[in-house]
Amino acid sequence: MKKKLNRRTVLRGMAGGVGVAIGLPLLEVFLNDNGTALAGGAPIPLRFGTWMWGCGMNPERWAPPTEGPDYELSPELAVLGDLKNQVSVLSGFNVFLDGAPNEPHYTGIIANLTGTTPPDAGMQQAPTLDTLISAEVGTSTRFRSLEMSATGIPSQSYSRESDSIVNASLVSPIEAYNRIFGADFFDPNDGPFVPDPKTILRGSALSAVADDVKRLEQRLGSHDKQRLDQYLTSLRQLERQIEVSLTPPNLAACRRPGAPRREDLGTEVSQTNATHDMLADLLVFALLCDQTRVFNMVFSWGLSALRILGEDISHHQLTHDEPVDAELGYQPRSTAFSQISMQAWVRFVDKLASTPEGDGSLLDNCLVMAHSEHSFAKSHLVVGLPVMLAGGAGGRVNPGVHVRGNGEPISRIGLTVQQVMGVPVSEWGTGSHQTSQPIREILA
């Protein structure tokens, strides 16, 4: 039996008369004999995330021509390359309108994330998938979830409790660094942790305020109760952050990254790519340090404002104005933006796949759902919405499979990811989206 070590073990020595301590990664000696859990028995954290790109794809060029494992890559997914075995493609799953209008750039994504067709633009009748999952796996971390967007606009977030409760996105890498790794962050490799007395007092004060606020409920009308509920939701999250700050995670693979030195927010492709990649790097460290187990990344908004340097016309406008090339059978300029999106998706997956954790990678312990609001954006189609799932979810899924939905409800995907993440749900969705059938082809 090998002797197990504590994850706070560090390499210590002297250099020029100065003490030096170097943190260690998550070595096998910190794990159980199978490399699947920490030596003390606690499991390696399981994470869920979404990755959004706007204005869809070309269905005939995006969906792989073959099904099952070892599927053949399509022209618009050729960029996956060697990562194909880490990514499952789910094509041919539909959104059903059930008599409601198809609100462009809204209906498809809300139906996919909530299992319910919105009755009108801006209306949402159920919480999004990430909030349902964070209620199950995000209660023991400093942040219930982290929302990030490369668009430069904080309100562009698809993480929502309801119509009025939207979890705003972090859009600045510098702001994201300060929020996650600022003064309230504790690096377990820095030495023994001593709680800040001000933090303890702040926690006590918040508890008192929460008690006072709850007593107000009996005196408020329905609209004020909704506002109060929104306030309490934020307050509970803040209390949770304080509680975690008093007992920080003990992760040897965790370390504080270097702070971004500059940023250039904007929708020109090079700006968006740089912002996305910096946010993704910070997110990797946040996951390794168990600051959150749920995240949402928006590469481009539904009304994709991506543009090429020197050009005024955006991706979204091109989907409307550019004709379909008679010989090619698609819109070449608009499709170029779709390819830029797929390249960014591959970089995101590769960051997770190339980060060691336990006996595998960070991606092995993640389930990431990439999605868009339309299939063919020129026609605002909500049939055959493109969805991909990356990662092994701690051994709960078999990645690298293409599954054709053949017109079945998109909610089957949402039900599947909830069950994989441990949400106790056997049926999900409303109307034509109501389903009790997970996608078993990807389950381990």
C-alpha positions in Angstrom: 0.0 0.0 0.0 1.5 3.3 -1.0 1.3 6.1 1.5 -1.3 8.8 0.6 -0.3 12.4 0.8 -2.3 15.5 1.7 -3.1 17.7 -1.3 -1.4 20.6 0.5 2.0 18.9 0.2 4.5 21.3 -1.4 8.1 21.2 -2.4 10.1 23.3 0.0 13.7 24.6 -0.2 16.0 27.6 -0.1 17.3 29.8 -2.9 19.7 32.6 -2.1 18.7 32.4 1.5 15.0 32.8 0.7 12.5 30.1 1.5 10.8 28.7 -1.6 7.6 26.6 -1.8 6.3 25.0 -5.0 2.8 23.5 -5.3 2.3 20.1 -6.8 -0.3 19.1 -9.4 -3.0 16.5 -8.6 -0.6 13.5 -8.5 -1.7 9.9 -8.2 -0.5 9.8 -4.6 -3.3 12.3 -3.8 -5.8 9.9 -5.3 -7.3 6.5 -4.5 -5.8 3.4 -6.0 -8.0 3.7 -9.1 -7.2 7.4 -9.7 -10.9 8.1 -9.7 -11.3 9.9 -6.3 -9.2 11.8 -3.8 -7.4 9.7 -1.2 -9.8 10.7 1.5 -12.7 9.4 -0.5 -14.1 12.6 -1.9 -14.8 12.4 -5.6 -13.0 14.5 -8.2 -15.5 17.3 -8.9 -17.9 16.8 -11.8 -18.6 20.0 -13.9 -21.2 21.1 -16.4 -21.0 24.0 -18.8 -22.6 25.4 -21.9 -20.8 27.1 -24.9 -23.0 29.2 -27.2 -22.4 30.5 -30.8 -24.8 32.5 -32.8 -26.5 32.1 -36.2 -26.1 28.4 -36.6 -24.6 26.5 -39.5 -25.5 24.9 -42.9 -27.3 21.6 -42.0 -26.1 19.7 -45.1 -22.5 20.6 -44.4 -22.6 20.4 -40.6 -24.2 17.1 -39.7 -21.8 14.1 -40.0 -22.8 11.7 -42.8 -22.4 8.6 -40.6 -23.8 7.7 -37.2 -22.5 6.0 -34.1 -18.9 6.0 -32.8 -16.0 6.9 -35.1 -18.4 9.0 -37.2 -17.1 10.6 -40.4 -16.4 14.3 -40.0 -18.5 16.7 -42.1 -17.0 19.8 -43.9 -18.0 22.2 -41.1 -16.9 19.9 -38.3 -13.6 18.9 -40.0 -11.8 21.3 -37.6 -12.5 18.8 -34.7 -9.7 16.6 -36.0 -8.2 14.5 -33.3 -10.7 15.9 -30.7 -13.5 14.0 -32.5 -13.3 11.2 -30.0 -14.0 13.7 -27.2 -17.1 15.3 -28.8 -20.5 13.8 -29.5 -22.6 15.4 -32.2 -26.4 15.5 -31.8 -28.1 16.4 -35.1 -31.7 16.4 -36.2 -33.4 17.3 -32.9 -36.2 19.7 -33.3 -38.0 22.6 -31.5 -41.8 22.4 -31.7 -43.7 25.6 -31.6 -47.0 24.3 -30.2 -48.9 27.2 -31.7 -46.5 29.9 -30.5 -44.7 32.1 -33.0 -41.1 31.4 -34.0 -39.4 34.4 -32.5 -36.1 34.7 -34.5 -32.9 34.2 -32.5 -34.9 33.5 -29.3 -37.5 30.6 -29.5 -34.9 28.0 -30.5 -32.4 28.6 -27.7 -35.0 29.1 -24.9 -36.8 25.9 -25.9 -33.5 24.0 -25.9 -32.5 25.3 -22.5 -35.8 25.2 -20.7 -37.7 22.3 -22.5 -40.6 24.8 -23.0 -41.6 26.8 -26.1 -41.7 30.5 -25.1 -45.1 32.1 -25.9 -43.5 35.3 -27.1 -40.2 37.1 -27.4 -38.6 37.8 -24.1 -40.8 35.5 -22.2 -39.5 32.4 -20.4 -41.6 30.0 -18.4 -38.9 27.8 -16.9 -35.4 28.1 -15.6 -32.5 27.2 -17.9 -30.6 23.9 -17.7 -27.5 25.4 -16.0 -29.6 26.7 -13.1 -31.3 23.4 -12.6 -27.9 21.6 -12.6 -26.2 24.2 -10.4 -28.9 23.6 -7.7 -27.6 20.0 -7.6 -23.8 20.3 -8.0 -23.1 24.0 -7.4 -24.0 24.4 -3.7 -20.6 23.6 -2.3 -18.5 26.0 -4.3 -17.8 29.7 -3.9 -19.7 30.5 -7.1 -22.9 28.7 -7.9 -22.0 29.3 -11.6 -19.8 31.5 -13.7 -21.2 33.3 -16.8 -18.7 34.6 -19.3 -19.2 36.2 -22.7 -16.7 37.3 -25.4 -19.3 39.7 -26.8 -18.4 42.6 -24.5 -22.0 43.0 -23.3 -22.8 41.7 -19.8 -26.5 41.4 -20.4 -25.8 38.9 -23.2 -26.3 35.8 -21.0 -28.6 32.8 -21.5 -28.4 31.7 -17.8 -31.8 32.6 -16.4 -34.0 31.7 -13.5 -37.0 33.4 -15.1 -37.9 36.3 -17.4 -36.6 38.8 -14.9 -33.7 37.0 -13.2 -30.8 36.9 -15.6 -27.3 35.9 -14.5 -25.1 38.6 -16.1 -21.9 37.7 -17.9 -18.4 38.6 -17.1 -17.0 40.1 -20.3 -13.7 41.6 -19.2 -10.9 39.2 -18.5 -9.4 41.7 -16.0 -12.8 41.9 -14.2 -13.1 38.1 -14.3 -9.6 37.7 -12.8 -10.3 40.2 -10.0 -13.7 38.6 -9.2 -12.4 35.0 -9.1 -8.8 35.4 -8.0 -8.8 38.7 -6.2 -8.6 39.5 -2.5 -11.2 36.9 -1.5 -9.4 34.0 -3.2 -7.3 31.6 -1.2 -4.6 29.6 -2.9 -4.2 26.3 -0.9 -0.5 26.2 -1.7 0.1 29.6 0.1 0.3 28.0 3.5 -2.1 27.6 6.5 -5.4 29.4 6.0 -6.4 32.1 8.5 -10.0 33.4 8.1 -10.4 37.2 7.8 -12.3 38.4 10.8 -14.1 40.9 8.6 -15.4 38.1 6.5 -16.8 36.3 9.5 -18.5 39.5 10.7 -19.9 40.0 7.2 -21.3 36.5 7.2 -23.1 37.1 10.5 -24.5 40.4 9.3 -25.8 38.8 6.1 -27.6 36.1 8.1 -29.3 38.8 10.2 -30.4 40.7 7.1 -31.8 37.5 5.6 -33.9 36.9 8.7 -35.2 40.5 8.5 -36.0 40.3 4.8 -37.9 37.0 5.2 -40.2 38.6 7.8 -41.2 41.1 5.2 -42.8 38.5 2.9 -46.0 38.5 4.9 -46.5 42.2 4.2 -45.7 42.3 0.4 -47.8 41.9 -2.7 -47.0 39.4 -5.4 -44.9 41.7 -7.5 -42.8 42.7 -4.5 -42.5 39.1 -3.5 -41.0 38.3 -6.9 -38.4 41.1 -6.4 -37.7 39.9 -2.9 -37.2 36.4 -4.2 -34.7 37.7 -6.7 -32.9 39.6 -3.9 -32.8 36.5 -1.6 -31.4 34.4 -4.5 -28.5 36.8 -4.8 -28.1 37.0 -1.0 -28.0 33.2 -0.6 -25.3 33.1 -3.3 -23.3 35.8 -1.5 -23.7 33.9 1.8 -22.4 30.8 0.1 -19.4 32.6 -1.2 -18.6 33.8 2.3 -19.0 30.3 3.8 -16.7 28.8 1.2 -14.1 31.6 1.8 -14.0 30.4 5.5 -13.3 26.8 4.4 -11.5 27.0 1.0 -11.0 24.0 -1.2 -7.8 21.9 -0.7 -6.7 21.3 -4.3 -3.1 20.7 -5.1 -3.7 21.3 -8.8 -5.1 24.7 -7.9 -3.0 27.8 -8.3 -3.6 31.5 -8.9 -3.0 32.3 -12.6 -1.2 35.4 -13.8 -3.5 38.5 -14.1 -4.4 39.6 -17.7 -2.3 42.6 -18.5 -4.5 44.1 -21.2 -7.7 43.5 -23.0 -9.5 44.8 -26.1 -13.2 44.1 -26.0 -15.2 44.2 -29.2 -16.9 42.2 -31.9 -14.2 42.2 -34.5 -13.1 38.6 -34.9 -9.6 39.0 -33.5 -11.0 40.9 -30.4 -13.6 38.3 -29.8 -11.2 35.4 -30.2 -8.6 37.0 -27.8 -11.3 37.8 -25.2 -12.8 34.3 -25.4 -9.4 32.6 -25.1 -8.4 34.7 -22.0 -11.7 34.0 -20.3 -11.4 30.3 -21.1 -7.9 30.2 -19.5 -9.3 31.8 -16.3 -12.2 29.4 -16.3 -9.8 26.5 -16.4 -8.1 27.7 -13.2 -11.5 28.4 -11.6 -12.5 24.8 -12.3 -9.2 23.4 -11.0 -9.6 25.4 -7.8 -13.2 24.3 -7.4 -14.4 27.9 -7.4 -17.4 26.7 -9.5 -18.7 23.5 -11.1 -21.1 25.1 -13.5 -20.3 27.7 -16.2 -21.7 29.3 -19.3 -19.6 30.7 -22.1 -21.1 32.9 -24.9 -18.7 33.1 -27.9 -21.3 35.1 -30.0 -24.8 36.2 -29.2 -27.8 34.9 -31.2 -27.8 38.1 -33.3 -24.1 37.5 -33.9 -22.3 40.8 -34.3 -19.0 39.2 -35.3 -17.3 41.1 -38.1 -14.1 41.1 -40.1 -11.6 44.0 -39.5 -12.3 46.8 -42.0 -15.9 45.6 -42.8 -19.1 47.0 -41.4 -21.4 44.1 -42.1 -21.9 41.6 -39.3 -22.3 37.9 -39.3 -26.0 38.2 -38.5 -26.6 40.7 -41.3 -24.8 38.5 -43.8 -27.2 35.6 -43.0 -30.0 37.8 -44.3 -28.4 39.7 -47.1 -25.9 37.3 -48.7 -27.5 35.1 -51.3 -26.9 31.3 -51.4 -24.1 30.7 -54.0 -25.7 28.6 -56.8 -22.6 26.5 -57.3 -21.5 26.1 -53.7 -25.0 25.6 -52.3 -24.4 27.8 -49.2 -23.5 31.4 -48.2 -19.6 31.5 -48.3 -19.1 34.8 -46.3 -21.6 33.8 -43.7 -20.2 30.3 -43.5 -16.8 31.7 -42.8 -18.1 33.1 -39.5 -19.6 29.7 -38.7 -16.1 28.2 -39.2 -14.6 30.8 -37.0 -17.1 29.7 -34.3 -16.2 26.1 -34.7 -12.5 26.9 -34.5 -13.1 28.7 -31.2 -15.1 25.7 -29.9 -12.2 23.4 -30.7 -9.8 25.7 -28.8 -12.1 25.7 -25.8 -12.4 21.9 -25.8 -8.7 21.5 -26.3 -7.9 23.7 -23.2 -10.0 21.3 -21.1 -8.5 18.2 -22.7 -4.9 19.3 -22.3 -5.3 20.2 -18.6 -4.3 17.2 -16.5 -6.5 16.2 -13.6 -6.4 12.9 -11.7 -5.6 10.0 -14.0 -6.9 11.9 -17.0 -7.8 15.4 -18.0 -10.1 18.2 -16.8 -12.3 17.4 -19.8 -12.8 13.9 -18.5 -14.6 15.3 -15.5 -16.7 17.8 -17.5 -19.8 17.7 -19.7 -20.0 20.8 -22.0 -22.9 21.4 -24.3 -22.2 23.6 -27.3 -25.4 24.9 -29.0 -26.8 27.6 -31.3 -30.3 29.2 -31.6 -30.9 28.3 -35.3 -29.8 25.6 -37.7 -29.9 27.7 -41.0 -30.1 31.2 -39.8 -31.2 32.8 -43.1 -34.5 31.0 -42.8 -34.6 31.1 -38.9 -35.0 27.4 -38.8 -35.5 25.8 -35.4 -35.5 22.2 -36.7 -32.3 20.2 -36.5 -30.7 22.6 -34.0 -26.9 21.9 -33.8 -25.8 20.5 -30.4 -22.5 19.0 -29.4 -21.5 17.4 -26.0 -17.8 17.3 -25.0 -16.2 15.4 -22.2 -16.6 12.2 -20.3 -18.6 13.5 -17.3 -16.5 11.4 -14.9 -17.1 8.2 -16.8 -20.9 8.7 -17.1 -20.9 9.2 -20.9 -19.2 7.8 -23.9 -18.0 10.7 -26.0 -17.3 10.6 -29.7 -20.7 9.5 -31.0 -23.0 11.0 -33.6 -26.7 10.5 -32.9 -29.4 11.6 -35.3 -32.5 12.8 -33.6 -34.8 12.2 -36.7 -37.1 15.0 -35.7 -37.5 14.1 -32.1 -37.8 16.8 -29.4 -34.7 18.8 -28.5 -35.7 18.3 -24.8 -34.3 14.8 -24.9 -30.8 16.4 -24.8 -31.7 18.5 -21.8 -33.2 15.5 -20.0 -30.0 13.5 -20.7 -27.5 16.1 -19.4 -29.6 16.6 -16.2 -29.6 12.9 -15.5 -25.9 12.6 -16.2 -25.2 15.4 -13.8 -27.3 13.7 -11.1 -30.4 15.8 -11.2 -33.2 13.6 -9.9 -35.5 14.0 -12.9 -37.2 11.3 -14.9 -39.3 13.5 -17.2 -38.7 17.0 -18.5 -40.3 19.6 -20.8 -43.8 20.7 -21.5 -46.2 20.2 -24.5 -44.6 18.5 -27.4 -41.2 18.7 -25.6 -42.3 16.6 -22.7 -40.1 13.5 -22.7 -38.9 10.7 -20.5 -36.4 9.3 -23.0 -32.7 10.2 -22.5 -30.3 9.7 -25.3 -28.9 6.3 -24.3 -26.5 6.0 -27.2 -24.1 8.4 -25.4 -24.5 7.0 -21.8 -21.8 4.8 -20.4 
